[in-house]
Amino acid sequence: MAVNENSLYHGRKVFFLYPPALIRNQVIEELAQDEFEVYEARNGAGLRQILVNYNDSIVFASINAGMRDSEWDEWIRGIAGGQSNFGIDIGIIATIADESIMRKYLDNFRIRCGMTVLNSDPAVIKNRLALILNSVNAKGRRKHIRALIDSDANAAVNFPMNGTFVNAAIKDISAAGFSCFFRDDPELSKNTMFKEMQICLQNQIIKADGMVFGSRNDGSEKCYVVLFDPHIDPEAKTKIRQYIQSVLQKIMNDELKQ
């Protein structure tokens, strides 16, 4: 399979098609905490359509839900055999271990991500899926998932300055830091440290320390880049990742029409 330069640097999208409750309620979020770009898909036709644009994705198909056996065969055959430039890796999620089903998918279809049976502890399942994802280079060289949130008018940060707080709108954010705009440029210097910034995301306030990494011009505005202190509270980092995953899922829902 040819190497997709975009996925090499930016990682690959991971879709769980018709995921059961265990995957939907626990595993997806835990994988997102490990910086995998994961999505729930509840529309097989919609997913098949958008995979044309994301033709280096990874799809885990939950074959005991959503479609009949024959429909699953047709769906997977169409995805596995329909790639032109790079390729989509497919894995199977099943509720019971069935040797005949496993052999059917492994022998008749291009199933590079194997078959995962939901017969063990969620942590074990999550770790198995993480190993599979790492084996197919799901993260690429990317260390952190980043979400563009400049359309979210409520995403903001309050910087403590001179005994008060100065507000800035967040442009994008990851667990490593964020970029932002001020209405009136405070002309921050590189390496300026801020204690207990207030990060406002979805009606919650997350406190974190950070340092100005630099700035760049974005159109007519100056965009500042701020990195979180490496010793940021793990709970704060968890909340930031949860927010990022929810934002990305909402955007993907629009594409999937679900």
N, C-alpha and C positions, 0 to 999 in steps of 0.2 A: 504494500500500500504506500502511495506517495506521501511525503511529509507535508502537511499543511503548515506553512510558516506562521499563520495567524494563531493556530492552536498551540504551536510550539512555544510562542511567547505569551499568549494570553489564556491558555487553557481551553478546555472543551466544556460545552454545556452537557449536563446529565439530566435526562428526563426519566421519571418513573411513570409509566403509563398504567392507569387504573390501579394505583397502589392500594393494598389493603391497609386497614387501620394502623397496624403496627408500623408499617413503613411511613405512612402519612403523618402519624402523630408523634413518632419518636425518631426514626432513623433519618428522615430527610433533614430535620433540624440539627441532629448531631453531625451529619456530614457537612452541613453548612457551617457549623462551628469549626470544622476541620478545614475550612476554606475551599470546599468543593462548590462549584456553581450548580446547584441542584434545583429541579423544578418538579412539581406535580402536574401531570397532564391527565385530564379526564375526557378528552376528545380525541379519539384515535384518528379520525379523518382530518381534524385540524392539525394534529401533530405531523401526520404524514405530509401535509401540504407545506408546513413551514420548514420541515427538514431539508427542503430544497435550498433554503437560505442558510441553514446550519448543517452543512453536509459533512461535518467532522464531529458530530455529536455522539453521545453514548445513550442508548435507550435500554432501560430495564422494563420488560414487558411482563405484567402480572397476568399470566395466562388463565387464571381461574376466575377472572372477572371481566366485565366490560363487553366481551364478544364470545361467540360460540367457537368451538375448536376449529372448525373449518375457516371461520373468519380470521382467527388468529394466524392460521397457516398462510392465508392469502396476504394478510397485512405484513407479516414478517418476511415472506418471500418477496413481496414488492419492495420492501426496504433493503433487504440484504442483496437483492439482485439488481437494484436500480440506481446504483451510484455511478457517477461518471468521472469525477475528479479525484476525490480522496476516499471517503468511505465512512459509514456509520457503524460503530460497534454495537452489538446487541447482546443483552443478557436476559435470562429468563428468571422470573420470580414465580415460585410454585408453593402451594400450601401443603403438598404431600410429596414424598419421594417416590417417583415412578420411573423405573429404569427405561421402560419403553418410550415414555414421553421425552426423557432426557436424550436417548439415542436418536429419536426422531429429529430433535432440534439440532443436536450436535453434528449429526451425520448429513442431514438433508439441507441445512441452512448454514449460513456463515455466522455462527454464534461464537464470538471470540471471548465473551465475558461469562461463559458458563451458565450453570443453573444453580440458583440459590433457593434452598428450601427453608420455609419459615417454621422450623421445628426446634428452635433453640432460643436461648436468651437473646433479647434485642441487642445487647451489647456485642454478643458474638456475631450476630448477623451484620451489625454495623461495621465491625472490624473486618469481616470477610469482604463486604462490599468496598470498604476503603482499600483493602489490598488489591482487589480487582481494578479499581479505578486508578490506583498508582501504577499498576502493571501496564495500563494503556495510556499512561501519561495524561491523565485528566487535568492536572493542574498546569502542565507545561512549565514554564519558568516563572510563572506568576506566583507571588507569595500571598497576596491578599485579594479578595473579591472587592471590587469597588462599584458603588452605585451612583449614577448621576441623578441628583435630586433637586436640581435648580428649579424644577416645576412645582416643588412642594413649598408653598409659601410659609409653612409652619416650621420648616427645618432651619434652625438658626443656632448661633452660638453667642453667648454673652462673655466678653472678655473683661476681666477685672482691670480697670485702669484708673489710677488717681482717685481711689476711694469710691468709684462707682463702676457701673458696667456699661460697656459699649457693644452694641449689637451688630452682628454681621450675618448675612445670608449664606448658607452653605451651598456650594455648587456640587460637590461630590464628596463621598466619604468612604473610608475603609476602616478596618480595625487598626490600621497603622497611623491614620491621620485624615485630614480633610483639606479642602480648599474653600475659600470664602471670599465674599465681596463686602466692603463697607460702603455705606451711603456717602460718608465723608471720610476720605482716606486718612487714617491716623499716622501714615508713614512709618510703619513698623520696620525695625531693623532686623536683619538676619540674626538668628540665635537668641532673639528676645524670648525670655521664659515667662510663662503664665501659670499661676497656681489656681486650681479649682475653676477652670473654665466651666461654664454651664452649657452643655450640648442639649439642645431642645429637639427631640425626635418623637413624633406621634404622641404628643401630650405627656411625654415623660422627660424629666431633666436628668441628664447623666453628667456627673462631675468628673473632670479629668485635668491633669496637668499636661502642658504641651509647650513646644518650642517652634518659633517661626523658622521654617526651613528656607524660605525665599519667597519671591513673588514673580509674576509674569503678567504681561498685558494680554487681556482677553477682550478683543474689540477695543472699546473706548474705556474699559474699566481695568483696574489693577486687581489681580487675583492673588491672594496670599495662600501659601501652602504651609500648613501647620502639622507637625508630627507629634503624636502622643508620646508622653514619657514611656519608655520601655517597661516601666514598673507599674503601668496603669492597672487599676483594680480589675481582677479577672471578671468580676460580675459586670463591670461597665463594658468591658470588651464583649462579653456574651450578649448584652443588650444591643450593642451596636451591630453585631453580626445578625441578630434576630431581625433588627430593623432593615438591614440591607437585604436579607433574604425575602422579607415580606414585600419590599419595594420591587425587587426583580420579579417575584412571582406575579405581582399585580400587573406589571408591564407585559409579562409573558401571557397572562390570562387574556389580555386584549388580542394578542396575536393568535392565540389558540381558539379564540371565540368561545370561551367557557366561563 
